Structure formats: structure tokens, C-alpha cells
Amino acid sequence: MRSRSRLGYIPGPMKLLVALALLALAPPARAASRPPGPALPFIEDDYPKALALARARHLPLFVDAWAPW
């Protein structure tokens, strides 16, 4: 039979409850001090410039097109 001290034994479901409570009370991670830049730098209404930059950097050209209809 196990020796149970007052503070040394916590039943299984209680361990889960304590872990969840500690996780809920933990402070959130700190955000970066400066906001991040744009994920993709878009070049609007200048296809020749976008094509030249893509060729210079050896990257594919991403074209975003849409229609309001």
C-alpha cells in the first residue's frame, strides 16, 4: 500500500484540473514591440515594375485579379 502524505498525493483527475487551472491563469505571451510588416509586398497597377523585380530576384510573379460581378 502506498504511503500518502497530505500534500504529496494528488489523484489523476485532480492533476488534470490543477494543470488546466494553471494554464488558464498563465499570463499571455507578450506581443512583439513593433508590428510586423506586410507579408507580401504588393505592387499595384505597375505590371512592368513587378515583372522586373520578379526577374531580378529570381522569384515567380504572383498576380491577384478579381472582378466585382
MDAnalysis code that builds the backbone (N, CA, C; Angstrom):
import MDAnalysis as mda
import numpy as np

u = mda.Universe.empty(207, n_residues=69, atom_resindex=np.repeat(np.arange(69), 3), trajectory=True)
u.add_TopologyAttr("name", ["N", "CA", "C"] * 69)
u.add_TopologyAttr("resid", np.arange(1, 70))
u.add_TopologyAttr("resname", ["MET", "ARG", "SER", "ARG", "SER", "ARG", "LEU", "GLY", "TYR", "ILE", "PRO", "GLY", "PRO", "MET", "LYS", "LEU", "LEU", "VAL", "ALA", "LEU", "ALA", "LEU", "LEU", "ALA", "LEU", "ALA", "PRO", "PRO", "ALA", "ARG", "ALA", "ALA", "SER", "ARG", "PRO", "PRO", "GLY", "PRO", "ALA", "LEU", "PRO", "PHE", "ILE", "GLU", "ASP", "ASP", "TYR", "PRO", "LYS", "ALA", "LEU", "ALA", "LEU", "ALA", "ARG", "ALA", "ARG", "HIS", "LEU", "PRO", "LEU", "PHE", "VAL", "ASP", "ALA", "TRP", "ALA", "PRO", "TRP"])
u.atoms.positions = np.array([
    [0.838, -1.178, 0.000],
    [0.000, 0.000, 0.000],
    [0.882, 1.241, 0.000],
    [0.471, 2.242, -0.749],
    [1.246, 3.472, -0.831],
    [1.123, 4.291, 0.428],
    [2.200, 4.972, 0.701],
    [2.182, 5.920, 1.806],
    [1.711, 7.254, 1.243],
    [0.643, 7.793, 1.794],
    [0.078, 9.041, 1.289],
    [0.286, 10.151, 2.306],
    [1.067, 11.135, 1.902],
    [1.193, 12.299, 2.761],
    [0.083, 13.269, 2.398],
    [-0.110, 14.266, 3.180],
    [-1.215, 15.200, 2.935],
    [-1.041, 15.975, 1.629],
    [0.161, 16.408, 1.308],
    [0.376, 17.241, 0.136],
    [1.035, 16.505, -1.025],
    [1.544, 15.320, -0.825],
    [2.297, 14.628, -1.852],
    [1.463, 13.830, -2.824],
    [0.206, 13.590, -2.529],
    [-0.613, 12.747, -3.391],
    [-1.778, 13.555, -3.954],
    [-1.879, 13.572, -5.273],
    [-2.998, 14.221, -5.940],
    [-3.572, 13.197, -6.905],
    [-4.863, 12.882, -6.806],
    [-5.470, 11.901, -7.715],
    [-5.382, 12.351, -9.173],
    [-5.453, 11.417, -10.124],
    [-5.321, 11.686, -11.549],
    [-6.223, 12.792, -12.078],
    [-7.550, 12.723, -11.866],
    [-8.414, 13.780, -12.383],
    [-8.099, 15.148, -11.760],
    [-7.661, 15.147, -10.536],
    [-7.332, 16.409, -9.878],
    [-6.072, 17.019, -10.487],
    [-5.116, 16.178, -10.902],
    [-3.913, 16.681, -11.566],
    [-4.285, 17.422, -12.845],
    [-5.215, 16.833, -13.593],
    [-5.657, 17.465, -14.827],
    [-6.348, 18.793, -14.524],
    [-7.179, 18.820, -13.519],
    [-7.873, 20.039, -13.142],
    [-6.894, 21.121, -12.703],
    [-5.896, 20.759, -11.923],
    [-4.885, 21.719, -11.474],
    [-4.076, 22.227, -12.673],
    [-3.699, 21.339, -13.582],
    [-2.925, 21.747, -14.763],
    [-3.729, 22.703, -15.629],
    [-5.011, 22.422, -15.837],
    [-5.852, 23.305, -16.638],
    [-6.048, 24.659, -15.963],
    [-6.187, 24.655, -14.641],
    [-6.350, 25.923, -13.918],
    [-5.083, 26.763, -14.023],
    [-3.923, 26.141, -13.894],
    [-2.668, 26.885, -14.021],
    [-2.483, 27.427, -15.437],
    [-2.884, 26.646, -16.418],
    [-2.778, 27.090, -17.800],
    [-3.722, 28.261, -18.069],
    [-4.907, 28.213, -17.515],
    [-5.875, 29.296, -17.715],
    [-5.425, 30.580, -17.029],
    [-4.707, 30.463, -15.933],
    [-4.277, 31.641, -15.186],
    [-2.924, 32.173, -15.636],
    [-2.259, 31.466, -16.534],
    [-0.942, 31.904, -17.002],
    [-1.088, 33.179, -17.821],
    [-0.154, 34.105, -17.694],
    [-0.243, 35.337, -18.488],
    [-0.021, 35.028, -19.970],
    [-0.674, 35.772, -20.847],
    [-0.493, 35.519, -22.285],
    [0.913, 35.899, -22.737],
    [1.328, 35.330, -23.830],
    [2.650, 35.648, -24.384],
    [2.680, 37.115, -24.796],
    [3.810, 37.733, -24.636],
    [3.940, 39.146, -24.994],
    [4.017, 39.299, -26.503],
    [3.360, 40.315, -26.983],
    [3.389, 40.602, -28.412],
    [4.704, 41.291, -28.759],
    [5.050, 41.271, -30.009],
    [6.265, 41.938, -30.464],
    [6.139, 43.435, -30.201],
    [7.261, 44.088, -29.958],
    [7.238, 45.506, -29.631],
    [6.849, 46.359, -30.837],
    [7.121, 45.882, -32.037],
    [6.724, 46.638, -33.217],
    [5.854, 45.749, -34.097],
    [4.884, 46.315, -34.774],
    [4.014, 45.486, -35.614],
    [4.787, 44.926, -36.800],
    [4.434, 43.729, -37.226],
    [5.131, 43.127, -38.361],
    [4.789, 43.855, -39.658],
    [5.708, 43.794, -40.596],
    [5.490, 44.406, -41.904],
    [4.538, 43.556, -42.725],
    [4.230, 43.993, -43.913],
    [3.312, 43.219, -44.756],
    [3.931, 41.872, -45.132],
    [3.093, 40.853, -45.178],
    [3.578, 39.513, -45.506],
    [4.067, 39.440, -46.951],
    [3.322, 40.058, -47.851],
    [3.704, 40.104, -49.256],
    [3.676, 41.557, -49.711],
    [4.782, 42.069, -50.199],
    [4.759, 43.445, -50.695],
    [4.111, 43.480, -52.089],
    [2.913, 44.036, -52.176],
    [2.205, 44.113, -53.441],
    [2.612, 45.370, -54.208],
    [2.697, 45.243, -55.508],
    [2.929, 46.380, -56.399],
    [1.638, 46.545, -57.192],
    [0.942, 47.632, -56.947],
    [-0.360, 47.825, -57.582],
    [-0.243, 48.636, -58.868],
    [-0.915, 48.157, -59.906],
    [-1.069, 48.864, -61.175],
    [0.255, 49.203, -61.868],
    [1.266, 48.352, -61.720],
    [2.542, 48.577, -62.404],
    [3.146, 47.221, -62.783],
    [2.553, 46.599, -63.809],
    [2.993, 45.277, -64.223],
    [4.452, 45.244, -64.659],
    [4.930, 46.191, -65.459],
    [6.350, 46.133, -65.859],
    [7.306, 46.186, -64.663],
    [7.002, 47.007, -63.671],
    [7.862, 47.082, -62.477],
    [7.835, 45.764, -61.707],
    [6.637, 45.188, -61.538],
    [6.513, 43.916, -60.823],
    [7.267, 42.811, -61.552],
    [7.153, 42.779, -62.869],
    [7.858, 41.771, -63.653],
    [9.367, 41.937, -63.559],
    [9.838, 43.169, -63.595],
    [11.283, 43.423, -63.493],
    [11.811, 42.996, -62.121],
    [11.075, 43.311, -61.058],
    [11.505, 42.902, -59.713],
    [11.520, 41.379, -59.574],
    [10.508, 40.723, -60.107],
    [10.449, 39.261, -60.026],
    [11.620, 38.631, -60.770],
    [11.929, 39.164, -61.918],
    [13.065, 38.626, -62.686],
    [14.394, 38.894, -61.981],
    [14.540, 40.083, -61.408],
    [15.794, 40.424, -60.730],
    [16.027, 39.555, -59.500],
    [14.951, 39.201, -58.811],
    [15.076, 38.390, -57.585],
    [14.927, 36.896, -57.855],
    [14.704, 36.523, -59.105],
    [14.503, 35.119, -59.494],
    [13.343, 34.502, -58.716],
    [12.221, 35.244, -58.670],
    [11.019, 34.790, -57.978],
    [9.856, 34.726, -58.955],
    [8.878, 33.857, -58.677],
    [7.693, 33.840, -59.539],
    [6.860, 35.102, -59.310],
    [6.093, 35.453, -60.309],
    [5.244, 36.634, -60.230],
    [3.852, 36.196, -59.795],
    [3.347, 36.786, -58.735],
    [2.011, 36.486, -58.235],
    [1.080, 37.588, -58.709],
    [0.053, 37.217, -59.465],
    [-0.901, 38.189, -59.985],
    [-2.243, 37.945, -59.314],
    [-2.757, 38.963, -58.655],
    [-4.046, 38.890, -57.985],
    [-5.059, 39.637, -58.847],
    [-6.052, 38.930, -59.337],
    [-7.063, 39.548, -60.190],
    [-8.452, 39.196, -59.672],
    [-9.379, 40.143, -59.807],
    [-10.741, 39.898, -59.372],
    [-11.675, 40.774, -60.179],
    [-12.943, 40.460, -60.117],
    [-13.963, 41.229, -60.819],
    [-15.136, 41.445, -59.871],
    [-15.765, 42.615, -59.898],
    [-16.869, 42.893, -58.975],
    [-18.196, 42.239, -59.370],
    [-18.261, 41.528, -60.447],
    [-19.503, 40.901, -60.866],
    [-19.529, 39.537, -60.325],
])
